[in-house]
Amino acid sequence: MGFLFESFQHAISLILSFDREVFDTVWTSLYTSTVAILLAAAVGVPFGTFLGLGRFPGKRAALTLLNTLMALPTVVVGLVLFGLFSRQGPLGSWGFLFTPMAMIAGQMVLATPIVANYTVAAVAGADPRIMTTALTLGASRLRAMRQLLVETRFGIVAAIVAGFGRVIAEVGVAMMLGGNIRGYTRTMTTAIALETSKGEFAFGLALGIVLLAVALVVNLFLNLLQQR
């Protein structure tokens, strides 16, 4: 118990003293996850809206595939993108491997199905009279869809928050595509794994506390949105 108590004290001290390495790592995590979720929203929200409103052959299969992609293992995403971004891969000339851009790409792949699926649920559960009324008043279909998204905005934001919660805590993509480079691609999750293996338990614990705080804020915000 003494070891845990001393480690906890040291971890709190690192956080309260704004230890540079701790907060550089936190910044890298927040930056890559935020950019990834914004890109995922740019793809997932329109796609989810299309699936939620559209009626076409194969819709059920598309929804089943989307549900399957939500459980996509992070190491599989990392493996596929590693092959694409490696020097021998088709995108090797871009020089993305072991950069924040590669991590963002991997996290975007993980988050997009989540954002799209939540958007489908929000749009499909909306009052159908919203679209009907807008179209009756002379609005174009695109404008009517925009109005629908405004009315379901809490569900859409919940989709984005859920996606962010998924990528901020993942480790496989960040490790495989970022390389865990100190001060460059090291995230909270990869740093926790590395520092703990080196015996720097207090440092890993400090990052774990920050990560739990971020997860708590995300979940509180998500619960608040779901109650609306």
Contacts in CASP RR format, 6 or more apart in sequence:
PFRMAT RR
TARGET T0000
AUTHOR 0000-0000-0000
METHOD contacts of the structure
MODEL  1
MGFLFESFQHAISLILSFDREVFDTVWTSLYTSTVAILLAAAVGVPFGTF
LGLGRFPGKRAALTLLNTLMALPTVVVGLVLFGLFSRQGPLGSWGFLFTP
MAMIAGQMVLATPIVANYTVAAVAGADPRIMTTALTLGASRLRAMRQLLV
ETRFGIVAAIVAGFGRVIAEVGVAMMLGGNIRGYTRTMTTAIALETSKGE
FAFGLALGIVLLAVALVVNLFLNLLQQR
3 201 0 8 1.000
6 202 0 8 1.000
7 201 0 8 1.000
7 202 0 8 1.000
7 205 0 8 1.000
8 202 0 8 1.000
8 205 0 8 1.000
10 202 0 8 1.000
10 205 0 8 1.000
10 206 0 8 1.000
11 202 0 8 1.000
11 203 0 8 1.000
11 204 0 8 1.000
11 205 0 8 1.000
11 206 0 8 1.000
11 209 0 8 1.000
12 206 0 8 1.000
12 209 0 8 1.000
14 22 0 8 1.000
14 202 0 8 1.000
14 203 0 8 1.000
14 206 0 8 1.000
15 22 0 8 1.000
15 206 0 8 1.000
15 209 0 8 1.000
15 210 0 8 1.000
19 206 0 8 1.000
21 182 0 8 1.000
21 183 0 8 1.000
21 203 0 8 1.000
22 203 0 8 1.000
22 206 0 8 1.000
22 207 0 8 1.000
22 210 0 8 1.000
24 183 0 8 1.000
24 186 0 8 1.000
25 183 0 8 1.000
25 186 0 8 1.000
25 187 0 8 1.000
25 188 0 8 1.000
25 191 0 8 1.000
25 207 0 8 1.000
26 188 0 8 1.000
26 207 0 8 1.000
26 210 0 8 1.000
28 100 0 8 1.000
28 183 0 8 1.000
28 184 0 8 1.000
28 185 0 8 1.000
28 186 0 8 1.000
28 187 0 8 1.000
29 168 0 8 1.000
29 187 0 8 1.000
29 188 0 8 1.000
29 189 0 8 1.000
29 211 0 8 1.000
30 168 0 8 1.000
30 214 0 8 1.000
31 100 0 8 1.000
32 100 0 8 1.000
32 103 0 8 1.000
32 104 0 8 1.000
32 107 0 8 1.000
32 167 0 8 1.000
32 174 0 8 1.000
32 187 0 8 1.000
33 107 0 8 1.000
33 164 0 8 1.000
33 165 0 8 1.000
33 167 0 8 1.000
33 168 0 8 1.000
34 164 0 8 1.000
35 104 0 8 1.000
36 103 0 8 1.000
36 104 0 8 1.000
36 105 0 8 1.000
36 106 0 8 1.000
36 107 0 8 1.000
36 108 0 8 1.000
36 110 0 8 1.000
36 111 0 8 1.000
36 167 0 8 1.000
37 107 0 8 1.000
37 108 0 8 1.000
37 111 0 8 1.000
37 115 0 8 1.000
37 160 0 8 1.000
37 163 0 8 1.000
37 164 0 8 1.000
37 167 0 8 1.000
39 104 0 8 1.000
39 108 0 8 1.000
40 107 0 8 1.000
40 108 0 8 1.000
40 111 0 8 1.000
40 112 0 8 1.000
40 114 0 8 1.000
40 115 0 8 1.000
40 160 0 8 1.000
40 163 0 8 1.000
41 115 0 8 1.000
41 159 0 8 1.000
41 160 0 8 1.000
43 108 0 8 1.000
43 112 0 8 1.000
43 115 0 8 1.000
43 116 0 8 1.000
44 112 0 8 1.000
44 115 0 8 1.000
44 116 0 8 1.000
44 119 0 8 1.000
45 115 0 8 1.000
45 116 0 8 1.000
45 119 0 8 1.000
45 149 0 8 1.000
45 156 0 8 1.000
45 159 0 8 1.000
45 160 0 8 1.000
47 112 0 8 1.000
47 116 0 8 1.000
47 119 0 8 1.000
48 115 0 8 1.000
48 116 0 8 1.000
48 117 0 8 1.000
48 119 0 8 1.000
48 120 0 8 1.000
48 123 0 8 1.000
49 119 0 8 1.000
49 123 0 8 1.000
49 145 0 8 1.000
49 148 0 8 1.000
49 149 0 8 1.000
51 59 0 8 1.000
51 62 0 8 1.000
51 63 0 8 1.000
51 66 0 8 1.000
51 116 0 8 1.000
51 120 0 8 1.000
52 119 0 8 1.000
52 120 0 8 1.000
52 123 0 8 1.000
52 124 0 8 1.000
53 123 0 8 1.000
53 124 0 8 1.000
53 131 0 8 1.000
53 145 0 8 1.000
53 148 0 8 1.000
63 120 0 8 1.000
66 113 0 8 1.000
66 116 0 8 1.000
66 117 0 8 1.000
66 120 0 8 1.000
67 117 0 8 1.000
69 113 0 8 1.000
70 113 0 8 1.000
70 114 0 8 1.000
70 117 0 8 1.000
72 109 0 8 1.000
72 110 0 8 1.000
72 113 0 8 1.000
74 110 0 8 1.000
74 170 0 8 1.000
74 171 0 8 1.000
74 172 0 8 1.000
74 173 0 8 1.000
75 172 0 8 1.000
75 176 0 8 1.000
77 106 0 8 1.000
77 109 0 8 1.000
77 110 0 8 1.000
77 173 0 8 1.000
78 106 0 8 1.000
78 172 0 8 1.000
78 173 0 8 1.000
78 176 0 8 1.000
78 177 0 8 1.000
79 176 0 8 1.000
81 102 0 8 1.000
81 105 0 8 1.000
81 106 0 8 1.000
81 109 0 8 1.000
81 173 0 8 1.000
81 176 0 8 1.000
81 177 0 8 1.000
82 97 0 8 1.000
82 176 0 8 1.000
82 177 0 8 1.000
83 89 0 8 1.000
84 90 0 8 1.000
84 91 0 8 1.000
84 92 0 8 1.000
85 91 0 8 1.000
85 92 0 8 1.000
85 94 0 8 1.000
85 95 0 8 1.000
85 96 0 8 1.000
85 97 0 8 1.000
85 102 0 8 1.000
85 105 0 8 1.000
85 177 0 8 1.000
86 92 0 8 1.000
86 97 0 8 1.000
87 97 0 8 1.000
96 102 0 8 1.000
96 105 0 8 1.000
97 177 0 8 1.000
97 178 0 8 1.000
98 177 0 8 1.000
98 178 0 8 1.000
98 179 0 8 1.000
98 181 0 8 1.000
98 185 0 8 1.000
99 178 0 8 1.000
99 184 0 8 1.000
99 185 0 8 1.000
100 178 0 8 1.000
100 184 0 8 1.000
100 185 0 8 1.000
102 177 0 8 1.000
102 178 0 8 1.000
103 173 0 8 1.000
103 174 0 8 1.000
103 177 0 8 1.000
103 178 0 8 1.000
103 185 0 8 1.000
103 187 0 8 1.000
105 177 0 8 1.000
106 173 0 8 1.000
106 177 0 8 1.000
107 167 0 8 1.000
107 170 0 8 1.000
107 173 0 8 1.000
107 174 0 8 1.000
109 173 0 8 1.000
110 166 0 8 1.000
110 167 0 8 1.000
110 170 0 8 1.000
110 173 0 8 1.000
111 163 0 8 1.000
111 164 0 8 1.000
111 166 0 8 1.000
111 167 0 8 1.000
114 159 0 8 1.000
114 162 0 8 1.000
114 163 0 8 1.000
114 166 0 8 1.000
115 159 0 8 1.000
115 160 0 8 1.000
115 162 0 8 1.000
115 163 0 8 1.000
116 159 0 8 1.000
117 159 0 8 1.000
118 155 0 8 1.000
118 156 0 8 1.000
118 158 0 8 1.000
118 159 0 8 1.000
118 162 0 8 1.000
119 155 0 8 1.000
119 156 0 8 1.000
119 159 0 8 1.000
121 155 0 8 1.000
122 152 0 8 1.000
122 154 0 8 1.000
122 155 0 8 1.000
122 156 0 8 1.000
122 158 0 8 1.000
122 159 0 8 1.000
123 148 0 8 1.000
123 149 0 8 1.000
123 152 0 8 1.000
125 152 0 8 1.000
126 148 0 8 1.000
126 151 0 8 1.000
126 152 0 8 1.000
127 151 0 8 1.000
130 144 0 8 1.000
130 147 0 8 1.000
130 148 0 8 1.000
130 151 0 8 1.000
131 144 0 8 1.000
131 145 0 8 1.000
131 147 0 8 1.000
131 148 0 8 1.000
134 143 0 8 1.000
134 144 0 8 1.000
134 147 0 8 1.000
134 148 0 8 1.000
135 141 0 8 1.000
135 144 0 8 1.000
139 147 0 8 1.000
149 156 0 8 1.000
154 225 0 8 1.000
154 228 0 8 1.000
155 225 0 8 1.000
155 226 0 8 1.000
157 225 0 8 1.000
158 222 0 8 1.000
158 225 0 8 1.000
158 226 0 8 1.000
161 218 0 8 1.000
161 221 0 8 1.000
161 222 0 8 1.000
161 225 0 8 1.000
162 222 0 8 1.000
164 218 0 8 1.000
165 215 0 8 1.000
165 218 0 8 1.000
168 188 0 8 1.000
168 211 0 8 1.000
168 214 0 8 1.000
168 215 0 8 1.000
168 218 0 8 1.000
169 189 0 8 1.000
169 211 0 8 1.000
169 215 0 8 1.000
170 189 0 8 1.000
171 187 0 8 1.000
171 189 0 8 1.000
171 190 0 8 1.000
171 193 0 8 1.000
174 180 0 8 1.000
174 185 0 8 1.000
174 187 0 8 1.000
174 189 0 8 1.000
174 190 0 8 1.000
175 189 0 8 1.000
175 190 0 8 1.000
175 193 0 8 1.000
178 185 0 8 1.000
178 190 0 8 1.000
179 185 0 8 1.000
179 190 0 8 1.000
180 186 0 8 1.000
180 187 0 8 1.000
180 190 0 8 1.000
180 191 0 8 1.000
180 194 0 8 1.000
186 194 0 8 1.000
188 207 0 8 1.000
188 208 0 8 1.000
188 210 0 8 1.000
188 211 0 8 1.000
189 211 0 8 1.000
191 203 0 8 1.000
191 204 0 8 1.000
191 207 0 8 1.000
192 204 0 8 1.000
192 207 0 8 1.000
192 208 0 8 1.000
192 211 0 8 1.000
195 201 0 8 1.000
195 203 0 8 1.000
195 204 0 8 1.000
195 207 0 8 1.000
196 204 0 8 1.000
END
